[in-house]
Amino acid sequence: MDKLLIEGGVPLSGEVSISGAKNAALPLICAALLTDRPLTLSNVPHLNDVTTMLRLLVQMGVDVTLDERNSLVLNACGLNRPEAPYDMVKTMRASILTLGPLLARAGRARVSLPGGCAIGARPVDIHIRGLQAMGADICVEHGYILAQAQRLRGARIFCDLVTVTGTENLMMAAALADGTTVIENAAREPEVVDLANCLNAMGAKVSGAGGDIVTVEGVERLAGAEHRIMPDRIETGTFLVAAAVTGGRVRLNGTHCGILDAVVEKLREAGARIDCHRDSIEISADGPLSAVSLRTAPYPAFPTDMQAQFMALNCVARGTGVITETIFENRFMHAQELRRLGADIEISGNTTVVKGVPRLDGATVMATDLRASACLVVAGLVARGETLIDRIYHLDRGYEHIEEKLSQLGARIRRVH
């Protein structure tokens, strides 16, 4: 099993390119199921979750071509097996995103219920209720969602919880429904907007994406299209935090501040200098950082996927920061690992109090989930001595060649087997 070995204490310096967003790529790949014409996606990140999703579509009969320039061509004209079996999707909850497109295009779907998630519950009942409102006949048997529909009908759907994958699933299903679908209390994330833009390029009629009410006027069929996947805002934020905590000076290319305003604001509050450009971000941190307090919430508020990285920042900042997690009930597992490095962290329910310490000391730590992995990398970059991070398969699900990119910036980091 691979591990990451980091020798901390080196300020990051230089420039690096940000990859396409995993959380945009996965629903966009599923959108190919909606048409019998080719869908071409560029800026595709090379990640384990993307590979798993592509393998899933191949077994459904989709033709997949990926070239060396990160361009992906998906042709679902041969779709013949509208099923997502458990053995293929147990490690990737985003597989639920095949349910809506399969039901809309093929009229039936058999999709395994996603497995458990370490950071908390992620129920799929909103997906099911929304599709039932559109006329689908759905039951759950032996761990599978079994769905049928002659043709979905437009409906008004109110999401009692803001859900990104739920909004995306219902948007894709509604694109081929008969009539107009209105999704209320929709997720507003940039990845939802990216999917809407792609669907519209395919001939769909989606409006309101990025707001809390999304309207989809169903069409008879969708065509092929070409679409460039948006930059990964969480990878962007992670590299910004890494540059700040190490006292570095870094330029991130292929990304922009508009997709993570809340993160940029908190970094400036901490004392980092950030310059925003159309297709790049520059950050520098010359002096000690100040601890910041934050509360996670659905977009456009502070993202839960950046909470762990900011906890690492607060560990070495001046003062005390209070972090409140409102999205997932079990997302402080990285705190115990940070304590192994010498961090001063107290947990009470969904709140942590982090008091900055003069330094962290390297140690062996264990990643517990994707963003916790990134948090430990950030901490390892600033800790004195060597930090060995175990179970980095979590990291490979969401960060493309992270050790290579950090090495470009001068970090002493390498993968060990």
C-alpha positions in Angstrom: 0.0 0.0 0.0 1.4 3.4 -1.0 2.3 6.1 1.5 3.5 9.6 1.3 6.8 10.7 3.0 7.1 14.5 3.6 10.0 16.4 5.0 8.5 19.6 6.1 9.8 23.2 6.5 10.2 24.2 2.8 8.2 27.3 1.6 6.4 26.5 -1.6 7.5 28.5 -4.6 6.7 28.6 -8.3 3.7 27.8 -10.4 1.5 24.7 -11.1 -1.6 23.9 -13.1 -4.9 23.0 -11.5 -6.7 19.9 -12.8 -10.3 19.6 -13.9 -12.8 19.2 -11.1 -13.6 15.6 -9.9 -17.0 16.7 -8.6 -17.8 18.2 -12.0 -16.3 15.4 -14.1 -18.4 12.6 -12.5 -21.9 14.0 -13.3 -20.6 15.1 -16.8 -19.5 11.6 -17.6 -23.0 10.4 -16.6 -24.6 13.0 -18.9 -23.3 10.9 -21.8 -25.9 8.3 -21.0 -28.6 10.8 -22.1 -27.7 10.7 -25.8 -26.8 8.3 -28.6 -24.3 10.9 -29.9 -20.7 11.4 -28.8 -20.0 13.7 -25.8 -16.5 15.0 -25.8 -15.1 16.3 -22.4 -11.7 18.0 -22.1 -9.7 18.8 -19.0 -10.5 15.4 -17.5 -8.7 14.7 -14.2 -6.8 11.4 -14.0 -8.3 10.1 -10.7 -9.4 6.8 -9.3 -13.1 7.8 -9.1 -13.1 8.9 -12.7 -11.5 5.6 -13.7 -14.2 3.7 -11.7 -17.0 5.7 -13.4 -15.6 5.1 -16.8 -15.4 1.3 -16.1 -19.0 1.4 -15.0 -20.1 3.0 -18.2 -18.1 0.6 -20.3 -20.0 -2.3 -18.7 -23.2 -0.6 -19.6 -22.2 -0.6 -23.3 -20.7 2.9 -23.6 -17.7 3.3 -25.9 -15.0 5.3 -24.1 -11.9 6.9 -25.6 -9.3 8.8 -23.6 -6.3 10.4 -25.2 -3.0 11.7 -23.7 -4.3 15.3 -23.7 -6.9 14.6 -21.0 -9.7 14.6 -23.6 -12.5 12.0 -23.3 -15.0 10.9 -25.9 -18.1 9.0 -24.7 -20.5 7.3 -27.1 -23.6 5.7 -25.5 -25.3 4.7 -28.7 -24.7 1.0 -27.7 -26.2 1.4 -24.2 -27.5 -2.1 -23.4 -27.1 -2.8 -19.7 -28.7 0.0 -17.6 -27.2 -1.4 -14.4 -24.7 -0.2 -11.8 -23.6 -3.3 -9.8 -22.5 -3.1 -6.2 -19.0 -4.6 -6.8 -18.2 -1.7 -9.2 -19.7 1.2 -7.2 -19.1 0.3 -3.5 -16.1 2.6 -3.3 -17.7 5.5 -5.1 -21.0 7.1 -4.0 -21.2 9.2 -7.1 -22.5 6.1 -8.9 -26.0 7.2 -7.9 -25.7 9.8 -10.7 -26.3 7.1 -13.3 -29.9 6.6 -12.0 -31.5 9.6 -13.5 -29.9 9.5 -16.9 -30.5 5.7 -17.3 -34.2 6.1 -16.3 -34.7 9.0 -18.7 -33.0 7.4 -21.7 -33.5 3.6 -21.2 -36.8 3.7 -19.3 -35.3 1.4 -16.6 -32.4 1.2 -14.2 -30.9 -1.1 -11.6 -28.5 0.8 -9.4 -26.8 -0.4 -6.3 -27.4 1.7 -3.2 -24.1 3.4 -2.4 -22.1 2.0 0.5 -21.3 3.7 3.8 -19.3 6.9 4.0 -16.8 7.5 6.8 -17.6 11.2 7.2 -21.4 10.8 7.6 -24.7 9.8 6.2 -25.5 10.8 2.6 -29.1 9.5 2.1 -30.4 9.1 -1.5 -34.1 9.4 -0.6 -34.3 12.9 -2.2 -33.1 11.3 -5.5 -35.8 8.6 -5.3 -38.7 10.9 -4.2 -37.8 13.4 -7.0 -37.9 10.7 -9.7 -41.1 9.3 -8.2 -42.7 12.8 -8.5 -41.7 12.6 -12.2 -43.7 9.4 -12.6 -41.1 6.7 -12.0 -42.0 3.4 -10.4 -39.2 2.7 -7.9 -38.6 0.1 -5.3 -35.5 -0.9 -3.2 -34.8 -4.6 -3.0 -31.7 -6.5 -1.9 -29.6 -3.4 -1.8 -30.6 -2.2 -5.3 -32.7 0.7 -6.5 -35.0 -0.7 -9.2 -36.7 2.0 -11.3 -39.0 2.0 -14.4 -40.7 4.7 -16.4 -42.4 4.8 -19.8 -41.3 8.4 -20.0 -40.7 10.8 -17.1 -43.0 13.7 -16.7 -42.2 17.2 -15.6 -42.9 18.0 -11.9 -42.4 20.4 -9.1 -39.8 19.0 -6.8 -38.8 20.5 -3.4 -35.6 19.3 -1.9 -35.9 19.4 1.9 -32.1 19.2 2.1 -29.7 20.9 -0.2 -28.1 18.1 -2.2 -25.6 18.5 -5.0 -25.9 15.0 -6.5 -29.6 15.1 -6.0 -29.9 18.3 -7.9 -27.7 17.0 -10.7 -29.5 13.6 -10.9 -32.9 15.3 -11.2 -31.6 17.9 -13.7 -30.3 15.1 -16.0 -33.5 13.1 -15.7 -35.7 16.2 -16.4 -33.8 17.0 -19.5 -35.6 14.2 -21.4 -38.9 14.4 -19.5 -42.2 15.3 -20.9 -43.0 18.9 -19.8 -41.3 21.3 -17.4 -39.6 20.3 -14.1 -38.9 22.9 -11.3 -36.4 21.9 -8.7 -36.7 24.1 -5.6 -34.0 24.5 -2.9 -31.5 23.3 -5.5 -27.8 23.2 -4.8 -26.0 26.3 -6.1 -22.5 24.9 -6.5 -20.4 25.8 -9.5 -20.3 22.1 -10.5 -24.1 22.2 -10.9 -23.7 25.2 -13.2 -21.0 23.3 -15.2 -23.4 20.4 -15.7 -26.2 22.7 -16.8 -23.9 24.4 -19.3 -23.0 21.0 -20.8 -26.6 19.8 -20.9 -27.6 23.0 -22.7 -24.8 22.5 -25.2 -26.3 19.1 -25.8 -29.7 20.7 -26.6 -31.3 20.7 -23.2 -33.2 23.7 -21.8 -32.0 24.3 -18.3 -32.3 27.7 -16.6 -31.6 29.0 -13.1 -28.5 26.9 -12.4 -26.5 28.6 -9.7 -29.6 29.8 -7.9 -32.0 27.9 -5.6 -34.6 27.3 -8.2 -33.7 25.3 -11.4 -36.1 25.0 -14.2 -35.7 22.3 -16.9 -37.9 22.2 -20.0 -37.8 18.6 -21.3 -36.9 17.9 -24.9 -37.4 14.8 -27.1 -33.7 14.0 -27.4 -30.3 15.3 -26.8 -27.3 15.7 -29.2 -23.6 15.3 -28.7 -21.4 18.3 -27.6 -18.0 19.4 -26.6 -17.4 20.7 -23.1 -14.4 21.7 -21.0 -14.6 20.6 -17.4 -14.2 23.5 -14.9 -11.1 23.7 -12.6 -11.2 21.9 -9.3 -12.0 24.5 -6.6 -11.1 22.2 -3.8 -7.7 21.3 -5.3 -7.3 25.1 -5.8 -8.1 25.8 -2.2 -5.8 23.0 -0.9 -2.8 24.4 -2.8 -3.6 27.9 -1.6 -3.6 26.8 2.0 -0.4 24.8 1.5 1.3 27.9 0.1 0.1 30.0 2.9 1.1 27.8 5.8 4.6 27.2 4.4 5.1 31.0 3.9 5.4 30.5 0.2 4.8 32.4 -3.0 2.8 30.4 -5.6 0.9 30.9 -8.9 -1.9 28.5 -9.7 -2.8 28.3 -13.4 -6.0 27.2 -15.0 -8.2 28.3 -12.2 -9.8 31.5 -10.8 -11.1 33.1 -7.6 -14.7 33.2 -8.6 -15.3 29.5 -7.8 -14.1 29.8 -4.1 -14.8 33.3 -2.8 -15.4 32.1 0.8 -12.0 30.3 0.9 -10.1 33.3 -0.6 -11.8 35.6 1.9 -10.7 33.4 4.9 -7.1 33.2 3.6 -7.0 37.0 3.3 -8.3 37.2 6.9 -5.5 34.9 8.0 -3.0 37.3 6.5 -2.2 35.9 3.1 -2.0 38.1 0.0 -4.0 36.9 -2.9 -4.1 38.4 -6.4 -6.9 37.2 -8.7 -6.6 37.0 -12.5 -8.8 35.7 -15.2 -7.2 32.3 -15.5 -4.8 32.2 -12.5 -4.4 33.0 -8.8 -1.2 34.2 -7.0 -0.7 33.9 -3.3 2.0 34.9 -0.9 2.4 34.8 2.8 5.5 36.5 4.2 4.7 36.7 7.9 2.9 34.5 10.5 -0.7 33.7 9.8 -3.6 34.5 12.2 -6.1 31.8 13.2 -9.6 32.1 11.6 -13.0 30.9 12.7 -15.4 29.4 10.1 -18.7 27.6 9.8 -19.3 25.2 6.9 -22.5 25.5 4.9 -23.8 24.9 1.4 -22.4 27.0 -1.4 -21.7 29.9 -1.6 -20.8 29.7 2.1 -17.6 28.0 3.3 -17.2 24.5 1.8 -17.1 21.5 4.0 -14.4 20.0 1.7 -12.0 22.8 2.8 -12.7 22.5 6.6 -9.9 20.0 7.3 -7.2 22.0 5.4 -8.1 25.1 7.4 -7.8 23.2 10.6 -4.2 22.4 9.6 -3.7 26.1 9.0 -5.1 27.0 12.4 -2.7 24.5 14.1 0.3 26.7 13.3 -1.4 30.2 13.2 -1.3 32.8 15.9 -4.3 32.7 18.2 -7.3 30.5 18.4 -9.8 29.5 15.7 -13.2 27.9 16.1 -14.4 25.6 13.3 -18.1 24.5 13.2 -19.1 21.7 10.8 -22.7 21.7 9.8 -22.7 19.4 6.7 -21.4 16.0 7.9 -21.7 14.6 11.5 -18.3 12.8 11.5 -15.9 15.0 9.8 -13.3 15.7 12.5 -11.5 12.4 12.3 -8.4 14.2 11.1 -8.2 16.1 14.4 -6.8 13.0 16.2 -4.1 12.6 13.6 -3.1 16.3 13.8 -2.7 15.9 17.5 -0.1 13.2 16.8 1.9 16.0 15.1 1.6 18.2 18.2 -1.6 20.2 17.4 -3.7 21.6 20.2 -7.3 20.7 19.3 -10.4 20.3 21.5 -13.6 18.9 20.0 -17.2 19.5 21.4 -19.9 18.1 19.2 -19.8 19.7 15.8 -17.3 22.3 16.9 -13.5 22.3 17.3 -11.3 24.9 19.1 -7.8 25.0 17.6 -5.1 26.9 19.4 -2.0 27.6 17.3 1.3 26.1 18.5 4.8 27.3 17.6 5.5 24.2 15.5 4.3 20.8 14.5 6.6 17.8 14.6 6.6 15.0 12.0 5.1 11.6 12.8 3.4 8.7 11.2 -0.3 9.5 10.6 -3.2 7.8 8.9 -5.6 9.3 6.4 -9.3 8.6 7.2 -11.0 10.2 4.2 -10.2 12.3 1.1 -10.0 15.8 2.5 -8.5 14.5 5.8 -5.7 13.2 3.6 -5.2 16.7 2.1 -5.2 18.2 5.6 -2.4 15.8 6.7 -0.3 16.7 3.6 -0.7 20.4 4.4 0.4 19.7 8.0 3.3 17.6 6.9 4.6 20.4 4.6 5.0 22.7 7.6 5.9 20.1 10.3 9.5 19.8 11.5 11.1 16.5 10.4 9.5 13.7 8.5 5.8 12.9 8.3 4.6 9.6 6.9 1.0 9.5 5.7 -0.6 6.0 5.5 -3.8 5.0 3.5 -3.3 7.6 0.8 -5.6 5.8 -1.6 -8.2 8.3 -0.2 -6.0 11.1 -1.6 -5.8 9.4 -5.1 -9.6 9.6 -5.3 -9.6 13.4 -5.5 -6.1 14.8 -6.2 -4.3 14.2 -9.5 -0.5 13.5 -9.0 -0.4 15.7 -5.9 3.1 14.7 -4.9 4.4 15.6 -8.4 2.7 19.0 -8.3 4.0 19.8 -4.8 7.5 18.7 -5.9 7.2 21.2 -8.7 6.8 23.9 -6.0 9.9 22.7 -4.1 8.2 20.4 -1.5 10.3 17.5 -0.3 7.6 14.8 -0.8 7.6 11.4 -2.4 5.5 8.3 -2.7 6.8 5.1 -1.0 5.5 1.6 -1.5 
